[in-house]
Amino acid sequence: MKPIFRPIIIIVTALLLVSFIGCGGDDEDDMKDDVTIDFVDTTWQVVSINGLMFEELFKPAEPVEFETEFMLGGNSWTFGSDGTFTGTLKFILTEKYPEPVSSMTQDININSAGDYTVEGTTLTITKHDLTIDVDVTLEPKEVWEQQIVGKTVEELEDDLAAETKLGFSPTATGALFKEGTEYTWSLKDDSLTFSTLTQVIVLERAAE
């Protein structure tokens, strides 16, 4: 039994941190002068990154011998006209192992808030703060107890939760988007796109 969730977490990190970009400025007058910035004060949802649909990002890149289940609990981002943004990403990721029959469930809740600036079609995040809560559950515990050495199941759950949380840190190796990165934005109907040389992220207007 060997959990293989770390590559998935790196992808999730890319998705999460790209969503921390904003689309405004510290000077509200600058935003008012740019009449093309009309997606502020609206709730958006991440749809895809580099052409992969949102839920596809949580699947292992290679075939695995266990089942992966993904349940989305929250995906909303609002870019304020005052140059601030907020975001929420909540999901449950479960890996089910056949031999011995067992599972690992990660319940991840991430809230973001920060500031951004905009100049033309270029957006730059100037500040972001993360609140991350990760809960890992290993079941059935008696099966896991037979597989681990030197620690309790509860200690392993805490270690895995801490590792997952670290993967979402803005300073983590897998964090592809950091303060100071510039993004090009474009808006067409209900579709909002953020892009760099290596990433294309598409969001859609959330249903009211």
Residue, then its C-alpha position, 0 to 999 in steps of 0.5 A: m500500500k503506497p499512497i500516490f497523491r503527491p503528483i496530484i497535489i502539485i497539479v492542484t497547487a497550480l490550479l489553486l495558486v493561479s486562481f489567486i490572481g486578481c484583476g484590479g489595482d490599488d488606485e480605483d480611478d485607474m480601474k474606472d478609466d479602463v472600461t474593459i475591466d467588467f468582470v469585477d465584483t462577479t463570482w467565477q469558477v475555475v473550469s480548466i487549466n491548459g485544456l484539462m477540465f477541472e476534475e481531470l486535474f485531480k486524476p493520476a497522470e499514469p494508470v494506477e491500481f487503485e480507484t480515485e474519487f473526487m468530490l468538489g465542495g467549493n470553487s468560487w473566486t471574486f475580484g473586487s473593484d477595490g483591488t482586493f480578491t477572495g477565493t475558496l477551494k474545497f474538495i475531498l480526494t479519496e484513494k481506495y486500495p484493493e490489497p489490502v482493502s483500505s482508503m485514504t481520504q483528504d478533506i482540503n479547504i483553502n481560503s485566499a485573500g489578497d490584493y492585485t494591480v492591473e495595467g491594460t491586460t496585464l494583471t499582477i498579484t501584489k499580496h495573497d494570504l492563505t488559510i489552509d485546513v487539511d484533514v486526512t483519514l485512513e480507513p480501516k485503521e486496523v489495516w493501516e496499523q499492520q502496514i506502518v512501523g514506528k508511529t500510530v495511524e493518527e500520527l501518520e494522518d497528521d504527517l500526511a495532512a502536514e505534507t499536503k498543506l505544505g504543498f499548497s504553500p506559496t513558497a513550495t516548489g510546486a507552487l507555480f504562481k507567486e507574488g509578482t507574476e504577470y498574467t494576461w487576461s481576456l474576457k469573452d461572454d461568460s469566459l475569463t482567461f488568465s495566461t502566462l507563457t506556460q499556463v492558460i487558465v479558464l474560468e466561467r461566470a458562476a450561476e446565480 
